[in-house]
């Protein structure tokens, strides 16, 4: 009987993560070398810094900060919406990232990652997986 209850309750406790990624087929993101991540004013978890660090680890020049501080030579503007939650520790539950040309707002790539559940991935892993879809 106990095994039956565990098997009945277990699916309710687990959740699947989902990731979607779309790229503009007319634009090759790898041709750009200088990225700027716009930091959200309400982001207290340094998500912009994590995204910029992942881009730098891929060999790109990447900075982050308020949009007003974007350098003139930035080739790609990266924006994001992050939803953090707390369940005995703070973790990233939803992340949407968009890469666009800064002066025309022409979309290069967009992606989203959602990870509900008891054992969430680290935010840096989420960002890395999501950006992998941009640089395929």
N, CA, C and O atoms as CSV, one atom per row, in Angstrom:
chain,resi,resn,atom,element,x,y,z
A,1,UNK,N,N,0.816,-1.184,0.000
A,1,UNK,CA,C,0.000,0.000,0.000
A,1,UNK,C,C,0.873,1.268,0.000
A,1,UNK,O,O,0.571,2.237,-0.695
A,2,UNK,N,N,1.941,1.244,0.777
A,2,UNK,CA,C,2.832,2.401,0.852
A,2,UNK,C,C,3.469,2.669,-0.518
A,2,UNK,O,O,3.576,3.825,-0.929
A,3,UNK,N,N,3.885,1.638,-1.214
A,3,UNK,CA,C,4.465,1.794,-2.546
A,3,UNK,C,C,3.457,2.411,-3.498
A,3,UNK,O,O,3.807,3.267,-4.311
A,4,UNK,N,N,2.226,1.986,-3.402
A,4,UNK,CA,C,1.177,2.536,-4.249
A,4,UNK,C,C,1.013,4.033,-4.011
A,4,UNK,O,O,0.876,4.798,-4.966
A,5,UNK,N,N,1.025,4.458,-2.758
A,5,UNK,CA,C,0.885,5.877,-2.437
A,5,UNK,C,C,2.067,6.690,-2.963
A,5,UNK,O,O,1.893,7.796,-3.473
A,6,UNK,N,N,3.263,6.133,-2.834
A,6,UNK,CA,C,4.448,6.823,-3.340
A,6,UNK,C,C,4.352,6.967,-4.857
A,6,UNK,O,O,4.640,8.035,-5.398
A,7,UNK,N,N,3.953,5.909,-5.539
A,7,UNK,CA,C,3.816,5.970,-6.994
A,7,UNK,C,C,2.709,6.927,-7.423
A,7,UNK,O,O,2.781,7.519,-8.500
A,8,UNK,N,N,1.715,7.076,-6.610
A,8,UNK,CA,C,0.616,7.977,-6.905
A,8,UNK,C,C,1.027,9.434,-6.689
A,8,UNK,O,O,0.646,10.297,-7.480
A,9,UNK,N,N,1.779,9.721,-5.661
A,9,UNK,CA,C,2.154,11.087,-5.314
A,9,UNK,C,C,3.383,11.565,-6.087
A,9,UNK,O,O,3.486,12.757,-6.374
A,10,UNK,N,N,4.309,10.684,-6.430
A,10,UNK,CA,C,5.558,11.073,-7.069
A,10,UNK,C,C,5.359,11.904,-8.332
A,10,UNK,O,O,6.038,12.920,-8.480
A,11,UNK,N,N,4.469,11.534,-9.251
A,11,UNK,CA,C,4.287,12.370,-10.451
A,11,UNK,C,C,3.817,13.785,-10.126
A,11,UNK,O,O,4.078,14.706,-10.899
A,12,UNK,N,N,3.150,13.973,-9.033
A,12,UNK,CA,C,2.689,15.300,-8.658
A,12,UNK,C,C,3.829,16.182,-8.153
A,12,UNK,O,O,3.744,17.408,-8.218
A,13,UNK,N,N,4.889,15.562,-7.652
A,13,UNK,CA,C,6.010,16.302,-7.101
A,13,UNK,C,C,7.064,16.648,-8.140
A,13,UNK,O,O,7.853,17.570,-7.933
A,14,UNK,N,N,7.090,15.940,-9.231
A,14,UNK,CA,C,8.089,16.204,-10.258
A,14,UNK,C,C,7.492,17.114,-11.320
A,14,UNK,O,O,6.279,17.143,-11.528
A,15,UNK,N,N,8.336,17.829,-11.963
A,15,UNK,CA,C,7.887,18.710,-13.034
A,15,UNK,C,C,8.961,18.732,-14.105
A,15,UNK,O,O,10.141,18.524,-13.825
A,16,UNK,N,N,8.547,18.982,-15.306
A,16,UNK,CA,C,9.474,18.988,-16.432
A,16,UNK,C,C,9.871,20.411,-16.758
A,16,UNK,O,O,9.066,21.338,-16.667
A,17,UNK,N,N,11.109,20.564,-17.134
A,17,UNK,CA,C,11.532,21.864,-17.626
A,17,UNK,C,C,11.250,21.909,-19.124
A,17,UNK,O,O,11.191,20.876,-19.791
A,18,UNK,N,N,11.082,23.103,-19.630
A,18,UNK,CA,C,10.853,23.254,-21.062
A,18,UNK,C,C,11.682,24.415,-21.584
A,18,UNK,O,O,11.865,25.429,-20.910
A,19,UNK,N,N,12.179,24.238,-22.803
A,19,UNK,CA,C,13.002,25.253,-23.420
A,19,UNK,C,C,12.580,25.411,-24.865
A,19,UNK,O,O,12.386,24.425,-25.576
A,20,UNK,N,N,12.438,26.653,-25.299
A,20,UNK,CA,C,12.190,26.936,-26.708
A,20,UNK,C,C,13.213,27.960,-27.162
A,20,UNK,O,O,13.637,28.820,-26.390
A,21,UNK,N,N,13.597,27.858,-28.408
A,21,UNK,CA,C,14.578,28.778,-28.960
A,21,UNK,C,C,14.273,28.968,-30.442
A,21,UNK,O,O,14.034,28.005,-31.171
A,22,UNK,N,N,14.287,30.223,-30.872
A,22,UNK,CA,C,14.069,30.529,-32.288
A,22,UNK,C,C,15.150,31.494,-32.735
A,22,UNK,O,O,15.522,32.426,-32.021
A,23,UNK,N,N,15.643,31.240,-33.943
A,23,UNK,CA,C,16.652,32.131,-34.521
A,23,UNK,C,C,16.132,32.679,-35.830
A,23,UNK,O,O,15.392,32.005,-36.546
A,24,UNK,N,N,16.520,33.900,-36.141
A,24,UNK,CA,C,16.191,34.489,-37.425
A,24,UNK,C,C,17.122,33.853,-38.453
A,24,UNK,O,O,18.338,34.030,-38.369
A,25,UNK,N,N,16.577,33.113,-39.424
A,25,UNK,CA,C,17.447,32.417,-40.381
A,25,UNK,C,C,18.233,33.371,-41.288
A,25,UNK,O,O,19.222,32.966,-41.897
A,26,UNK,N,N,17.806,34.617,-41.380
A,26,UNK,CA,C,18.489,35.578,-42.244
A,26,UNK,C,C,19.696,36.217,-41.569
A,26,UNK,O,O,20.481,36.904,-42.223
A,27,UNK,N,N,19.851,35.997,-40.264
A,27,UNK,CA,C,20.941,36.641,-39.519
A,27,UNK,C,C,21.751,35.579,-38.789
A,27,UNK,O,O,21.194,34.752,-38.066
A,28,UNK,N,N,23.072,35.603,-38.981
A,28,UNK,CA,C,23.974,34.693,-38.294
A,28,UNK,C,C,24.549,35.412,-37.074
A,28,UNK,O,O,25.367,36.321,-37.217
A,29,UNK,N,N,24.129,35.013,-35.891
A,29,UNK,CA,C,24.552,35.694,-34.664
A,29,UNK,C,C,26.053,35.572,-34.423
A,29,UNK,O,O,26.644,36.417,-33.751
A,30,UNK,N,N,26.667,34.532,-34.963
A,30,UNK,CA,C,28.101,34.329,-34.724
A,30,UNK,C,C,28.965,35.355,-35.456
A,30,UNK,O,O,30.159,35.455,-35.170
A,31,UNK,N,N,28.397,36.121,-36.394
A,31,UNK,CA,C,29.175,37.142,-37.103
A,31,UNK,C,C,29.425,38.377,-36.232
A,31,UNK,O,O,30.284,39.201,-36.545
A,32,UNK,N,N,28.673,38.496,-35.146
A,32,UNK,CA,C,28.824,39.643,-34.254
A,32,UNK,C,C,29.780,39.287,-33.117
A,32,UNK,O,O,29.834,38.137,-32.680
A,33,UNK,N,N,30.518,40.261,-32.651
A,33,UNK,CA,C,31.518,40.008,-31.608
A,33,UNK,C,C,31.281,40.798,-30.331
A,33,UNK,O,O,31.805,40.431,-29.279
A,34,UNK,N,N,30.494,41.886,-30.398
A,34,UNK,CA,C,30.302,42.757,-29.236
A,34,UNK,C,C,28.828,42.768,-28.810
A,34,UNK,O,O,27.952,43.212,-29.552
A,35,UNK,N,N,28.585,42.272,-27.608
A,35,UNK,CA,C,27.237,42.146,-27.066
A,35,UNK,C,C,27.089,43.052,-25.844
A,35,UNK,O,O,28.052,43.327,-25.128
A,36,UNK,N,N,25.858,43.504,-25.632
A,36,UNK,CA,C,25.560,44.277,-24.427
A,36,UNK,C,C,24.255,43.744,-23.847
A,36,UNK,O,O,23.246,43.649,-24.546
A,37,UNK,N,N,24.285,43.401,-22.573
A,37,UNK,CA,C,23.114,42.860,-21.882
A,37,UNK,C,C,22.490,43.976,-21.058
A,37,UNK,O,O,23.111,44.508,-20.138
A,38,UNK,N,N,21.257,44.323,-21.399
A,38,UNK,CA,C,20.552,45.370,-20.656
A,38,UNK,C,C,20.102,44.823,-19.311
A,38,UNK,O,O,19.342,43.857,-19.243
A,39,UNK,N,N,20.571,45.441,-18.256
A,39,UNK,CA,C,20.218,45.002,-16.906
A,39,UNK,C,C,18.857,45.566,-16.520
A,39,UNK,O,O,18.609,46.763,-16.667
A,40,UNK,N,N,17.982,44.702,-16.029
A,40,UNK,CA,C,16.661,45.130,-15.562
A,40,UNK,C,C,16.798,45.813,-14.208
A,40,UNK,O,O,17.561,45.374,-13.347
A,41,UNK,N,N,16.055,46.880,-14.040
A,41,UNK,CA,C,16.137,47.637,-12.795
A,41,UNK,C,C,15.662,46.834,-11.589
A,41,UNK,O,O,16.142,47.040,-10.474
A,42,UNK,N,N,14.725,45.923,-11.809
A,42,UNK,CA,C,14.173,45.146,-10.688
A,42,UNK,C,C,14.881,43.815,-10.480
A,42,UNK,O,O,14.412,42.990,-9.695
A,43,UNK,N,N,15.989,43.587,-11.159
A,43,UNK,CA,C,16.710,42.321,-11.030
A,43,UNK,C,C,17.741,42.427,-9.914
A,43,UNK,O,O,18.747,43.124,-10.051
A,44,UNK,N,N,17.489,41.743,-8.825
A,44,UNK,CA,C,18.404,41.752,-7.687
A,44,UNK,C,C,19.281,40.502,-7.635
A,44,UNK,O,O,19.938,40.246,-6.626
A,45,UNK,N,N,19.295,39.727,-8.717
A,45,UNK,CA,C,20.025,38.460,-8.716
A,45,UNK,C,C,21.177,38.426,-9.721
A,45,UNK,O,O,21.720,37.355,-9.994
A,46,UNK,N,N,21.551,39.560,-10.265
A,46,UNK,CA,C,22.691,39.673,-11.200
A,46,UNK,C,C,22.532,38.803,-12.442
A,46,UNK,O,O,23.510,38.244,-12.937
A,47,UNK,N,N,21.318,38.687,-12.942
A,47,UNK,CA,C,21.077,37.876,-14.135
A,47,UNK,C,C,21.828,38.431,-15.332
A,47,UNK,O,O,22.375,37.661,-16.121
A,48,UNK,N,N,21.869,39.744,-15.488
A,48,UNK,CA,C,22.591,40.356,-16.612
A,48,UNK,C,C,24.071,39.997,-16.566
A,48,UNK,O,O,24.678,39.715,-17.599
A,49,UNK,N,N,24.643,40.008,-15.384
A,49,UNK,CA,C,26.059,39.654,-15.233
A,49,UNK,C,C,26.291,38.188,-15.589
A,49,UNK,O,O,27.317,37.851,-16.182
A,50,UNK,N,N,25.357,37.321,-15.237
A,50,UNK,CA,C,25.487,35.896,-15.561
A,50,UNK,C,C,25.408,35.670,-17.073
A,50,UNK,O,O,26.159,34.865,-17.623
A,51,UNK,N,N,24.498,36.379,-17.739
A,51,UNK,CA,C,24.369,36.249,-19.197
A,51,UNK,C,C,25.640,36.771,-19.873
A,51,UNK,O,O,26.172,36.126,-20.776
A,52,UNK,N,N,26.128,37.942,-19.434
A,52,UNK,CA,C,27.346,38.508,-20.022
A,52,UNK,C,C,28.547,37.583,-19.792
A,52,UNK,O,O,29.390,37.435,-20.676
A,53,UNK,N,N,28.627,36.970,-18.625
A,53,UNK,CA,C,29.732,36.043,-18.333
A,53,UNK,C,C,29.686,34.834,-19.259
A,53,UNK,O,O,30.730,34.364,-19.712
A,54,UNK,N,N,28.492,34.326,-19.545
A,54,UNK,CA,C,28.370,33.189,-20.460
A,54,UNK,C,C,28.808,33.591,-21.870
A,54,UNK,O,O,29.482,32.821,-22.554
A,55,UNK,N,N,28.430,34.782,-22.300
A,55,UNK,CA,C,28.844,35.258,-23.627
A,55,UNK,C,C,30.362,35.423,-23.697
A,55,UNK,O,O,30.980,35.078,-24.704
A,56,UNK,N,N,30.959,35.946,-22.635
A,56,UNK,CA,C,32.430,36.087,-22.606
A,56,UNK,C,C,33.103,34.719,-22.640
A,56,UNK,O,O,34.137,34.558,-23.288
A,57,UNK,N,N,32.532,33.733,-21.954
A,57,UNK,CA,C,33.104,32.379,-21.962
A,57,UNK,C,C,33.052,31.765,-23.363
A,57,UNK,O,O,33.833,30.867,-23.677
A,58,UNK,N,N,32.152,32.240,-24.189
A,58,UNK,CA,C,32.053,31.769,-25.578
A,58,UNK,C,C,33.005,32.520,-26.507
A,58,UNK,O,O,33.078,32.216,-27.697
A,59,UNK,N,N,33.728,33.492,-25.972
A,59,UNK,CA,C,34.711,34.223,-26.760
A,59,UNK,C,C,34.242,35.566,-27.283
A,59,UNK,O,O,34.932,36.176,-28.099
A,60,UNK,N,N,33.101,36.038,-26.844
A,60,UNK,CA,C,32.578,37.327,-27.301
A,60,UNK,C,C,32.918,38.415,-26.289
A,60,UNK,O,O,33.191,38.132,-25.123
A,61,UNK,N,N,32.900,39.644,-26.745
A,61,UNK,CA,C,33.042,40.798,-25.862
A,61,UNK,C,C,31.635,41.115,-25.372
A,61,UNK,O,O,30.740,41.367,-26.178
A,62,UNK,N,N,31.434,41.106,-24.064
A,62,UNK,CA,C,30.091,41.324,-23.529
A,62,UNK,C,C,30.156,42.152,-22.260
A,62,UNK,O,O,30.943,41.883,-21.353
A,63,UNK,N,N,29.313,43.158,-22.225
A,63,UNK,CA,C,29.168,43.979,-21.040
A,63,UNK,C,C,27.712,43.972,-20.615
A,63,UNK,O,O,26.854,43.422,-21.305
A,64,UNK,N,N,27.445,44.579,-19.486
A,64,UNK,CA,C,26.060,44.654,-19.012
A,64,UNK,C,C,25.872,45.916,-18.190
A,64,UNK,O,O,26.827,46.479,-17.655
A,65,UNK,N,N,24.634,46.344,-18.101
A,65,UNK,CA,C,24.297,47.531,-17.335
A,65,UNK,C,C,23.018,48.142,-17.870
A,65,UNK,O,O,22.322,47.527,-18.677
A,66,UNK,N,N,22.704,49.353,-17.423
A,66,UNK,CA,C,21.499,50.022,-17.924
A,66,UNK,C,C,21.634,50.341,-19.409
A,66,UNK,O,O,22.743,50.502,-19.919
A,67,UNK,N,N,20.521,50.429,-20.083
A,67,UNK,CA,C,20.518,50.684,-21.521
A,67,UNK,C,C,21.226,51.988,-21.860
A,67,UNK,O,O,21.851,52.097,-22.914
A,68,UNK,N,N,21.134,52.972,-20.980
A,68,UNK,CA,C,21.781,54.267,-21.226
A,68,UNK,C,C,23.304,54.169,-21.239
A,68,UNK,O,O,23.974,55.075,-21.734
A,69,UNK,N,N,23.856,53.085,-20.704
A,69,UNK,CA,C,25.310,52.896,-20.655
A,69,UNK,C,C,25.828,51.990,-21.778
A,69,UNK,O,O,27.010,51.647,-21.797
A,70,UNK,N,N,24.954,51.601,-22.711
A,70,UNK,CA,C,25.373,50.722,-23.799
A,70,UNK,C,C,26.414,51.439,-24.666
A,70,UNK,O,O,26.176,52.567,-25.098
A,71,UNK,N,N,27.555,50.807,-24.924
A,71,UNK,CA,C,28.581,51.431,-25.766
A,71,UNK,C,C,28.084,51.613,-27.202
A,71,UNK,O,O,27.239,50.854,-27.677
A,72,UNK,N,N,28.608,52.611,-27.873
A,72,UNK,CA,C,28.210,52.886,-29.262
A,72,UNK,C,C,28.580,51.751,-30.203
A,72,UNK,O,O,27.932,51.560,-31.233
A,73,UNK,N,N,29.626,50.989,-29.854
A,73,UNK,CA,C,30.072,49.922,-30.746
A,73,UNK,C,C,29.401,48.571,-30.474
A,73,UNK,O,O,29.803,47.564,-31.058
A,74,UNK,N,N,28.398,48.529,-29.609
A,74,UNK,CA,C,27.680,47.272,-29.343
A,74,UNK,C,C,26.949,46.843,-30.605
A,74,UNK,O,O,26.241,47.637,-31.225
A,75,UNK,N,N,27.122,45.593,-30.977
A,75,UNK,CA,C,26.502,45.072,-32.187
A,75,UNK,C,C,25.200,44.333,-31.913
A,75,UNK,O,O,24.319,44.280,-32.770
A,76,UNK,N,N,25.079,43.764,-30.716
A,76,UNK,CA,C,23.876,43.000,-30.357
A,76,UNK,C,C,23.431,43.441,-28.969
A,76,UNK,O,O,24.227,43.499,-28.031
A,77,UNK,N,N,22.153,43.749,-28.859
A,77,UNK,CA,C,21.557,44.087,-27.569
A,77,UNK,C,C,20.798,42.860,-27.069
A,77,UNK,O,O,19.915,42.340,-27.751
A,78,UNK,N,N,21.151,42.415,-25.887
A,78,UNK,CA,C,20.505,41.261,-25.277
A,78,UNK,C,C,19.610,41.763,-24.144
A,78,UNK,O,O,20.068,42.451,-23.232
A,79,UNK,N,N,18.347,41.413,-24.217
A,79,UNK,CA,C,17.403,41.756,-23.153
A,79,UNK,C,C,16.875,40.459,-22.556
A,79,UNK,O,O,16.947,39.402,-23.182
A,80,UNK,N,N,16.353,40.547,-21.360
A,80,UNK,CA,C,15.861,39.348,-20.691
A,80,UNK,C,C,14.740,39.704,-19.725
A,80,UNK,O,O,14.611,40.843,-19.277
A,81,UNK,N,N,13.955,38.717,-19.428
A,81,UNK,CA,C,12.975,38.770,-18.343
A,81,UNK,C,C,13.235,37.531,-17.500
A,81,UNK,O,O,13.194,36.406,-17.999
A,82,UNK,N,N,13.497,37.747,-16.243
A,82,UNK,CA,C,13.809,36.637,-15.340
A,82,UNK,C,C,12.823,36.646,-14.180
A,82,UNK,O,O,12.529,37.690,-13.597
A,83,UNK,N,N,12.327,35.476,-13.865
A,83,UNK,CA,C,11.454,35.350,-12.696
A,83,UNK,C,C,12.124,34.398,-11.719
A,83,UNK,O,O,12.274,33.205,-11.983
A,84,UNK,N,N,12.516,34.951,-10.603
A,84,UNK,CA,C,13.142,34.189,-9.539
A,84,UNK,C,C,12.078,33.866,-8.495
A,84,UNK,O,O,11.138,34.637,-8.301
A,85,UNK,N,N,12.224,32.752,-7.840
A,85,UNK,CA,C,11.310,32.390,-6.767
A,85,UNK,C,C,12.115,31.873,-5.589
A,85,UNK,O,O,13.316,31.626,-5.699
A,86,UNK,N,N,11.452,31.715,-4.488
A,86,UNK,CA,C,12.135,31.253,-3.292
A,86,UNK,C,C,11.399,30.044,-2.740
A,86,UNK,O,O,10.190,30.091,-2.515
A,87,UNK,N,N,12.127,28.973,-2.527
A,87,UNK,CA,C,11.603,27.762,-1.904
A,87,UNK,C,C,12.745,27.178,-1.078
A,87,UNK,O,O,13.397,26.220,-1.493
A,88,UNK,N,N,12.976,27.753,0.070
A,88,UNK,CA,C,14.093,27.447,0.954
A,88,UNK,C,C,15.423,27.937,0.401
A,88,UNK,O,O,16.437,27.895,1.098
A,89,UNK,N,N,15.430,28.393,-0.824
A,89,UNK,CA,C,16.560,29.074,-1.445
A,89,UNK,C,C,16.035,29.775,-2.690
A,89,UNK,O,O,15.002,29.386,-3.236
A,90,UNK,N,N,16.734,30.798,-3.137
A,90,UNK,CA,C,16.314,31.538,-4.320
A,90,UNK,C,C,16.787,30.801,-5.568
A,90,UNK,O,O,17.935,30.362,-5.641
A,91,UNK,N,N,15.898,30.670,-6.545
A,91,UNK,CA,C,16.296,30.050,-7.807
A,91,UNK,C,C,15.495,30.631,-8.956
A,91,UNK,O,O,14.397,31.157,-8.771
A,92,UNK,N,N,16.064,30.524,-10.140
A,92,UNK,CA,C,15.474,31.053,-11.355
A,92,UNK,C,C,14.462,30.044,-11.890
A,92,UNK,O,O,14.808,28.895,-12.164
A,93,UNK,N,N,13.211,30.476,-12.036
A,93,UNK,CA,C,12.168,29.565,-12.501
A,93,UNK,C,C,11.804,29.810,-13.971
A,93,UNK,O,O,11.482,28.865,-14.690
A,94,UNK,N,N,11.851,31.062,-14.420
A,94,UNK,CA,C,11.546,31.422,-15.809
A,94,UNK,C,C,12.590,32.392,-16.327
A,94,UNK,O,O,12.994,33.321,-15.627
A,95,UNK,N,N,13.023,32.168,-17.558
A,95,UNK,CA,C,13.972,33.071,-18.184
A,95,UNK,C,C,13.631,33.206,-19.660
A,95,UNK,O,O,13.500,32.209,-20.370
A,96,UNK,N,N,13.491,34.426,-20.108
A,96,UNK,CA,C,13.294,34.736,-21.522
A,96,UNK,C,C,14.426,35.657,-21.950
A,96,UNK,O,O,14.673,36.678,-21.308
A,97,UNK,N,N,15.113,35.302,-23.029
A,97,UNK,CA,C,16.225,36.099,-23.538
A,97,UNK,C,C,15.958,36.418,-24.999
A,97,UNK,O,O,15.520,35.562,-25.767
A,98,UNK,N,N,16.230,37.672,-25.373
A,98,UNK,CA,C,16.104,38.093,-26.758
A,98,UNK,C,C,17.373,38.819,-27.167
A,98,UNK,O,O,17.888,39.655,-26.425
A,99,UNK,N,N,17.873,38.493,-28.353
A,99,UNK,CA,C,19.022,39.179,-28.931
A,99,UNK,C,C,18.534,39.913,-30.172
A,99,UNK,O,O,17.870,39.331,-31.030
A,100,UNK,N,N,18.872,41.204,-30.259
A,100,UNK,CA,C,18.413,42.017,-31.386
A,100,UNK,C,C,19.506,43.001,-31.785
A,100,UNK,O,O,20.426,43.278,-31.015
A,101,UNK,N,N,19.388,43.519,-32.990
A,101,UNK,CA,C,20.290,44.576,-33.419
A,101,UNK,C,C,19.883,45.849,-32.680
A,101,UNK,O,O,18.702,46.197,-32.684
A,102,UNK,N,N,20.812,46.549,-32.052
A,102,UNK,CA,C,20.441,47.638,-31.145
A,102,UNK,C,C,19.756,48.839,-31.789
A,102,UNK,O,O,18.929,49.479,-31.140
A,103,UNK,N,N,20.065,49.164,-33.023
A,103,UNK,CA,C,19.519,50.387,-33.607
A,103,UNK,C,C,18.262,50.141,-34.432
A,103,UNK,O,O,17.468,51.060,-34.635
A,104,UNK,N,N,18.073,48.927,-34.904
A,104,UNK,CA,C,16.880,48.629,-35.708
A,104,UNK,C,C,15.884,47.732,-34.980
A,104,UNK,O,O,14.756,47.551,-35.439
A,105,UNK,N,N,16.297,47.174,-33.849
A,105,UNK,CA,C,15.480,46.214,-33.086
A,105,UNK,C,C,15.123,44.969,-33.897
A,105,UNK,O,O,14.150,44.284,-33.581
A,106,UNK,N,N,15.900,44.672,-34.934
A,106,UNK,CA,C,15.685,43.460,-35.713
A,106,UNK,C,C,16.081,42.266,-34.854
A,106,UNK,O,O,17.218,42.172,-34.391
A,107,UNK,N,N,15.130,41.355,-34.647
A,107,UNK,CA,C,15.355,40.208,-33.784
A,107,UNK,C,C,16.326,39.233,-34.448
A,107,UNK,O,O,16.186,38.886,-35.621
A,108,UNK,N,N,17.314,38.802,-33.662
A,108,UNK,CA,C,18.274,37.808,-34.126
A,108,UNK,C,C,17.889,36.440,-33.581
A,108,UNK,O,O,17.855,35.453,-34.317
A,109,UNK,N,N,17.598,36.391,-32.282
A,109,UNK,CA,C,17.233,35.118,-31.647
A,109,UNK,C,C,16.422,35.402,-30.395
A,109,UNK,O,O,16.551,36.460,-29.779
A,110,UNK,N,N,15.594,34.452,-30.034
A,110,UNK,CA,C,14.821,34.562,-28.808
A,110,UNK,C,C,14.650,33.160,-28.234
A,110,UNK,O,O,14.608,32.173,-28.967
A,111,UNK,N,N,14.555,33.096,-26.946
A,111,UNK,CA,C,14.386,31.799,-26.310
A,111,UNK,C,C,13.808,31.942,-24.923
A,111,UNK,O,O,13.894,33.000,-24.299
A,112,UNK,N,N,13.221,30.869,-24.454
A,112,UNK,CA,C,12.677,30.873,-23.094
A,112,UNK,C,C,12.943,29.525,-22.446
A,112,UNK,O,O,12.992,28.492,-23.114
A,113,UNK,N,N,13.111,29.559,-21.151
A,113,UNK,CA,C,13.376,28.354,-20.371
A,113,UNK,C,C,12.499,28.434,-19.127
A,113,UNK,O,O,12.494,29.441,-18.419
A,114,UNK,N,N,11.767,27.373,-18.875
A,114,UNK,CA,C,10.902,27.296,-17.699
A,114,UNK,C,C,11.263,26.016,-16.954
A,114,UNK,O,O,11.325,24.938,-17.547
A,115,UNK,N,N,11.502,26.143,-15.647
A,115,UNK,CA,C,11.888,24.972,-14.864
A,115,UNK,C,C,11.164,24.954,-13.517
A,115,UNK,O,O,11.721,25.381,-12.507
A,116,UNK,N,N,9.954,24.471,-13.503
A,116,UNK,CA,C,9.298,24.298,-12.205
A,116,UNK,C,C,9.839,23.039,-11.546
A,116,UNK,O,O,10.442,22.203,-12.219
A,117,UNK,N,N,9.645,22.897,-10.303
A,117,UNK,CA,C,10.027,21.638,-9.688
A,117,UNK,C,C,10.828,21.778,-8.425
A,117,UNK,O,O,11.163,22.874,-7.973
A,118,UNK,N,N,11.119,20.631,-7.877
A,118,UNK,CA,C,11.787,20.550,-6.588
A,118,UNK,C,C,13.293,20.733,-6.724
A,118,UNK,O,O,13.924,21.334,-5.855
A,119,UNK,N,N,13.872,20.223,-7.802
A,119,UNK,CA,C,15.329,20.287,-7.981
A,119,UNK,C,C,15.671,21.122,-9.211
A,119,UNK,O,O,15.968,20.562,-10.266
A,120,UNK,N,N,15.635,22.446,-9.098
A,120,UNK,CA,C,15.908,23.291,-10.259
A,120,UNK,C,C,17.392,23.309,-10.619
A,120,UNK,O,O,18.258,23.078,-9.774
A,121,UNK,N,N,17.665,23.591,-11.900
A,121,UNK,CA,C,19.038,23.768,-12.363
A,121,UNK,C,C,19.569,25.095,-11.842
A,121,UNK,O,O,18.811,26.018,-11.542
A,122,UNK,N,N,20.870,25.164,-11.746
A,122,UNK,CA,C,21.544,26.402,-11.393
A,122,UNK,C,C,21.288,27.432,-12.503
A,122,UNK,O,O,21.180,27.063,-13.673
A,123,UNK,N,N,21.191,28.700,-12.149
A,123,UNK,CA,C,20.894,29.759,-13.122
A,123,UNK,C,C,21.937,29.806,-14.238
A,123,UNK,O,O,21.584,30.042,-15.394
A,124,UNK,N,N,23.206,29.586,-13.919
A,124,UNK,CA,C,24.238,29.625,-14.958
A,124,UNK,C,C,24.045,28.503,-15.974
A,124,UNK,O,O,24.300,28.695,-17.162
A,125,UNK,N,N,23.598,27.341,-15.520
A,125,UNK,CA,C,23.328,26.227,-16.441
A,125,UNK,C,C,22.128,26.534,-17.317
A,125,UNK,O,O,22.128,26.228,-18.510
A,126,UNK,N,N,21.100,27.141,-16.725
A,126,UNK,CA,C,19.919,27.524,-17.501
A,126,UNK,C,C,20.294,28.498,-18.610
A,126,UNK,O,O,19.877,28.337,-19.757
A,127,UNK,N,N,21.076,29.501,-18.264
A,127,UNK,CA,C,21.504,30.500,-19.236
A,127,UNK,C,C,22.338,29.852,-20.328
A,127,UNK,O,O,22.147,30.144,-21.509
A,128,UNK,N,N,23.255,28.979,-19.951
A,128,UNK,CA,C,24.111,28.311,-20.928
A,128,UNK,C,C,23.292,27.469,-21.912
A,128,UNK,O,O,23.523,27.517,-23.120
A,129,UNK,N,N,22.349,26.708,-21.394
A,129,UNK,CA,C,21.500,25.873,-22.254
A,129,UNK,C,C,20.692,26.740,-23.204
A,129,UNK,O,O,20.573,26.425,-24.388
A,130,UNK,N,N,20.144,27.818,-22.698
A,130,UNK,CA,C,19.321,28.701,-23.523
A,130,UNK,C,C,20.147,29.379,-24.610
A,130,UNK,O,O,19.717,29.455,-25.760
A,131,UNK,N,N,21.322,29.867,-24.253
A,131,UNK,CA,C,22.174,30.519,-25.256
A,131,UNK,C,C,22.743,29.526,-26.272
A,131,UNK,O,O,23.074,29.915,-27.392
A,132,UNK,N,N,22.861,28.262,-25.900
A,132,UNK,CA,C,23.288,27.254,-26.881
A,132,UNK,C,C,22.357,27.247,-28.087
A,132,UNK,O,O,22.798,27.054,-29.220
A,133,UNK,N,N,21.065,27.459,-27.838
A,133,UNK,CA,C,20.106,27.524,-28.940
A,133,UNK,C,C,20.338,28.699,-29.864
A,133,UNK,O,O,19.972,28.645,-31.038
A,134,UNK,N,N,20.942,29.765,-29.351
A,134,UNK,CA,C,21.233,30.938,-30.168
A,134,UNK,C,C,22.425,30.703,-31.088
A,134,UNK,O,O,22.469,31.225,-32.202
A,135,UNK,N,N,23.397,29.911,-30.615
A,135,UNK,CA,C,24.681,29.757,-31.315
A,135,UNK,C,C,24.839,28.418,-32.003
A,135,UNK,O,O,25.968,27.993,-32.250
A,136,UNK,N,N,23.761,27.742,-32.318
A,136,UNK,CA,C,23.868,26.443,-33.014
A,136,UNK,C,C,24.496,26.610,-34.365
A,136,UNK,O,O,24.666,25.631,-35.092
